[in-house]
Amino acid sequence: MSTCSYFNKFVVALLLIPLFSCTTDDVAPALVDITTSETDLSEANGNITLSVTLNTPAGSQTTIPLTIGGSATLDTDYTLSSPQIVINSGASSGEVTLTSIQDNEVEGVETIEISIGNTGNILLLGNHQLTISLLDDDSDTDNDGVLDADDECPETPGEINNNGCPYLGFLINEVLYDPPGDLPGDANGDGTRDANGDEFIEFFNSGPELDLSGYKIYDTSALNDDVPRHEFPSGTIVPVNGVIVVFGSGTPTGDFGGAIVQTASGGQINMSNSNDTVTVTDPDGNVVLTLTVPLGDDDDQSYTRNPDLTGEFVPHSGITEANGALFSPGTKIDGSSF
């Protein structure tokens, strides 16, 4: 719509010259940009937002049509909340949502190409085309028959019945041989800090199921004397991916992540803070495990594998996931159950 003003101006010799001044608001708005909250869309319940922006508020409801392309298939691999973006009168932007559709097919990375269709009297400026990657979670990187989305060891071939991880056998995951002083050292949770009672060894069995009946734990002096610090009682069965914690003594209090918990049958584990070796034997006296301590100079806390089960032994409190905790008997470093 245009508006004009007419006026006369008195010039020399009383000459009247008509002059006009005009303004107009019939300038089409410009579509400045199309943007997305993410450029990668996960197949596992992923969604992203597409937005368009005008350079000025719309004078009336404005519809921006979308053109869809790419190797991914609409309504098979993903859905679009609307094939067009509506910008309400007085607003300068609008949006739609892309949502992935989960499947079990190995497809690799697919693309979704979004561009602006015929916009009529809207001038296109800036970016008006996007390419989004639809990430497949059904690949099997290590070819062990377990999809990466379910594989806890996606780059290492493992067992289907062990969530794609190899069986690691029976191992020591965490050990506390120098409990911190006072109550911070009450690892067994019985309300009392005891230099021997709060010592512990955390074992993990990645499978298969293991009967520990008659297995024995020694430190160096106990092995020399052939007097075990602990003999696992009959019926000690550790399931696949099961945990068992042996404390020196006391009354362990807590759930310890659901682990099996025992106290040393000899009244202590007696791990020395220097030049000592923990030895575990089977009922026939065969050595199953050994661990030499100390594992470092940072005492008053446990030493744990980082990452759990497969990493090297490091001081517990220095691990980010530990949130400053000095030990985590029966649980992962972050306190969660195995």
C-alpha positions in Angstrom: 0.0 0.0 0.0 1.3 3.5 -0.9 0.5 6.9 0.6 1.3 10.2 -1.1 1.3 13.9 -0.1 0.5 16.8 -2.5 1.6 20.3 -1.8 2.3 23.5 -3.6 5.4 25.6 -3.4 5.4 29.3 -4.2 8.4 29.9 -6.5 9.7 33.0 -8.3 7.0 34.9 -10.4 4.3 33.1 -8.4 5.0 29.9 -10.3 3.2 27.0 -8.8 5.1 23.7 -9.1 3.2 20.6 -7.9 5.5 18.3 -5.9 4.7 14.8 -4.6 6.2 12.8 -1.7 5.5 9.0 -1.5 6.2 6.1 0.9 5.4 2.4 0.5 5.2 -0.7 2.7 4.7 -3.1 -0.2 8.3 -4.4 0.1 8.4 -8.2 0.3 9.9 -9.7 3.5 13.2 -11.5 3.1 13.9 -15.1 4.3 17.2 -14.6 6.1 18.1 -18.1 7.1 17.1 -21.8 7.7 18.9 -23.3 10.6 18.9 -26.6 12.6 19.6 -27.3 16.3 21.9 -30.2 15.2 23.4 -31.4 12.0 23.5 -35.1 13.1 20.3 -37.0 13.8 20.6 -40.2 15.9 18.6 -43.1 14.9 18.0 -43.9 18.5 15.0 -41.7 19.3 16.7 -38.6 18.0 15.0 -35.3 17.1 16.2 -31.9 15.9 14.5 -28.6 15.2 14.5 -26.8 11.9 13.9 -23.0 12.0 13.4 -20.2 9.4 13.8 -16.5 10.2 12.5 -13.5 8.3 14.3 -10.1 8.4 11.1 -8.4 9.6 7.9 -9.6 11.4 5.3 -11.0 9.0 2.4 -8.7 8.2 0.1 -11.8 7.9 0.5 -15.6 8.4 3.3 -16.7 6.1 3.9 -20.3 4.9 7.4 -21.5 3.9 7.2 -24.8 2.0 10.0 -27.3 2.4 11.5 -29.6 -0.2 12.8 -32.9 1.1 15.6 -35.1 -0.5 18.6 -37.1 0.4 19.3 -40.9 0.8 17.1 -41.3 3.9 13.4 -42.0 3.3 10.7 -39.8 4.8 8.3 -41.8 7.0 10.6 -44.9 6.9 13.8 -43.5 8.4 12.4 -40.3 9.9 9.3 -38.2 10.2 8.7 -34.4 9.7 6.2 -32.7 11.8 5.0 -30.6 8.8 6.1 -30.2 5.2 6.0 -26.5 5.6 6.9 -23.9 8.2 4.2 -21.5 9.3 5.2 -18.0 10.6 2.3 -16.3 12.3 1.4 -12.7 11.8 3.6 -10.4 13.9 6.3 -13.2 14.3 9.6 -13.4 12.4 10.3 -17.1 12.8 8.8 -20.6 12.8 10.0 -24.2 13.2 9.3 -27.9 12.5 10.7 -31.0 14.1 12.5 -34.0 12.5 12.3 -37.3 14.4 14.2 -40.5 13.7 12.5 -43.9 13.3 14.4 -46.8 15.0 15.0 -49.9 13.0 17.3 -53.0 13.0 18.8 -52.6 9.6 22.4 -51.9 9.0 22.2 -48.8 6.7 25.3 -46.7 7.5 25.0 -43.0 7.6 22.2 -41.6 5.5 21.4 -38.0 4.5 18.4 -35.7 4.8 18.5 -32.7 2.5 16.1 -29.8 3.4 15.6 -26.8 1.2 13.1 -24.0 0.8 10.5 -24.5 -1.9 8.6 -21.8 -3.9 8.1 -18.9 -1.5 6.1 -16.6 -3.7 6.8 -13.0 -2.8 9.4 -13.8 -0.2 12.9 -13.0 -1.1 15.5 -15.6 -0.3 18.7 -14.4 1.4 21.4 -16.2 3.3 21.3 -20.0 3.8 18.2 -21.8 2.4 19.5 -25.4 2.2 20.6 -27.9 4.9 22.1 -31.4 4.9 21.5 -33.5 8.0 23.3 -36.8 8.7 21.1 -39.7 10.0 23.4 -41.8 12.1 22.8 -45.6 12.0 23.0 -47.4 15.4 22.7 -50.8 13.9 26.2 -51.2 12.7 28.4 -54.0 14.1 31.9 -52.5 14.1 33.7 -55.5 15.6 31.5 -58.1 13.7 30.8 -60.1 16.8 27.0 -60.3 16.2 26.1 -57.6 18.7 25.0 -54.3 17.3 27.0 -51.3 18.4 23.9 -49.8 20.1 23.9 -52.8 22.5 27.6 -53.6 22.5 29.4 -52.6 25.7 32.7 -53.2 23.9 31.9 -52.1 20.3 35.4 -52.1 19.0 36.5 -55.5 20.6 35.0 -58.8 19.5 33.2 -60.4 22.3 30.5 -62.8 23.3 26.8 -62.3 22.5 25.9 -63.5 26.0 28.3 -61.0 27.5 26.9 -57.9 25.8 29.5 -58.0 23.1 32.4 -58.0 25.5 35.0 -60.8 25.7 35.0 -62.9 28.9 37.8 -61.5 31.0 37.6 -64.4 33.5 38.1 -63.8 37.2 40.0 -60.7 38.1 40.8 -58.1 40.8 39.2 -54.7 40.0 39.9 -52.7 43.2 41.9 -53.1 46.3 42.2 -51.0 49.5 45.4 -51.9 51.5 45.8 -48.6 53.4 42.4 -47.3 54.7 42.2 -43.6 55.3 42.4 -42.4 58.9 39.3 -42.0 61.1 35.7 -42.4 59.7 36.6 -41.6 56.1 38.4 -44.9 56.2 35.3 -46.9 57.2 35.1 -48.8 53.9 33.0 -51.6 55.2 30.4 -49.2 56.6 30.1 -50.7 60.1 30.7 -47.3 61.7 34.3 -47.9 62.8 37.5 -47.3 61.0 39.9 -50.3 61.4 43.3 -50.5 59.7 42.8 -54.2 59.0 39.1 -54.6 59.0 38.5 -52.0 56.3 41.0 -53.4 53.9 39.2 -55.1 51.0 39.7 -56.8 47.7 37.0 -56.5 45.0 36.8 -59.4 42.6 34.9 -59.4 39.3 33.8 -62.5 37.3 33.1 -61.8 33.7 32.0 -65.3 33.1 31.2 -68.1 32.9 29.6 -68.8 36.4 32.4 -69.5 38.9 32.3 -71.7 42.0 34.8 -70.2 44.4 34.3 -72.9 47.1 37.7 -73.8 48.6 39.6 -71.0 46.8 42.1 -69.3 49.2 43.6 -65.8 49.5 47.1 -65.3 50.9 49.5 -62.4 51.5 53.2 -63.1 51.2 53.7 -64.1 54.8 50.6 -66.3 54.9 51.7 -68.0 51.7 55.1 -68.8 53.2 53.3 -70.3 56.3 50.6 -71.9 54.1 47.9 -70.4 56.3 45.4 -68.6 54.1 44.0 -65.2 55.1 40.6 -66.3 53.7 39.1 -69.4 52.4 35.9 -69.0 50.4 33.2 -71.1 52.0 31.3 -73.9 50.3 28.5 -72.6 48.0 30.3 -69.3 47.1 29.0 -69.0 43.5 29.8 -65.9 41.5 27.5 -65.4 38.5 28.5 -64.0 35.1 29.4 -60.4 35.6 29.1 -60.9 39.3 31.2 -59.1 42.0 32.5 -60.4 45.3 34.1 -58.2 47.9 36.2 -59.6 50.8 36.8 -57.2 53.8 39.4 -57.9 56.5 36.9 -58.0 59.3 34.0 -56.1 60.9 30.3 -56.1 60.0 30.0 -54.9 56.5 26.9 -52.7 56.3 25.3 -51.6 53.0 24.3 -53.1 49.7 27.7 -52.6 48.0 26.0 -52.5 44.6 24.5 -56.0 45.1 27.9 -57.7 45.4 28.5 -60.8 47.4 30.3 -59.7 50.6 32.4 -61.7 52.9 35.0 -61.1 55.7 38.3 -62.8 55.9 38.0 -66.2 57.6 41.4 -65.6 59.2 40.3 -62.3 60.7 42.3 -60.1 58.4 43.8 -59.8 54.9 46.9 -58.1 56.2 48.1 -56.5 53.0 51.3 -54.7 53.7 51.8 -51.2 52.3 55.1 -52.2 50.8 56.6 -55.3 49.1 53.6 -57.6 49.5 51.8 -59.9 47.1 48.2 -61.0 47.2 47.8 -64.6 45.8 44.6 -66.4 45.1 44.7 -70.2 44.6 42.1 -72.8 43.6 41.2 -75.8 45.8 44.1 -77.8 44.2 46.6 -75.1 45.1 47.0 -73.7 41.6 47.7 -70.0 41.5 44.7 -68.2 39.9 45.5 -64.5 40.6 48.4 -62.4 42.0 48.6 -58.7 42.7 51.7 -57.0 44.0 51.2 -54.0 46.4 51.8 -51.1 46.8 50.4 -50.0 43.5 51.6 -46.4 44.0 52.5 -43.8 46.5 49.1 -42.2 46.9 47.8 -44.0 49.9 44.7 -43.4 52.2 42.4 -44.5 49.3 41.9 -47.6 47.2 43.5 -48.4 43.8 41.1 -49.3 41.1 41.2 -50.2 37.4 40.4 -47.2 35.2 38.3 -47.9 33.2 36.7 -50.5 35.4 37.8 -54.1 34.6 40.2 -53.3 31.7 42.3 -50.4 32.8 45.4 -49.9 34.9 45.3 -49.5 38.6 45.2 -45.8 39.6 44.3 -43.9 42.8 40.5 -43.8 43.2 39.9 -40.2 44.1 41.8 -38.8 41.2 39.3 -40.3 38.7 36.7 -37.8 37.4 33.8 -40.3 37.7 34.7 -41.0 41.4 33.6 -37.4 42.4 36.2 -37.4 45.1 35.2 -40.8 46.6 38.1 -42.6 48.2 36.9 -46.1 47.3 33.9 -48.0 45.9 33.7 -51.6 47.1 31.3 -53.6 45.1 30.4 -50.9 42.5 31.9 -49.2 39.5 34.1 -46.1 40.1 31.1 -43.8 39.9 29.2 -45.8 42.5 26.8 -47.5 40.0 26.3 -51.3 40.0 28.2 -53.5 37.5 
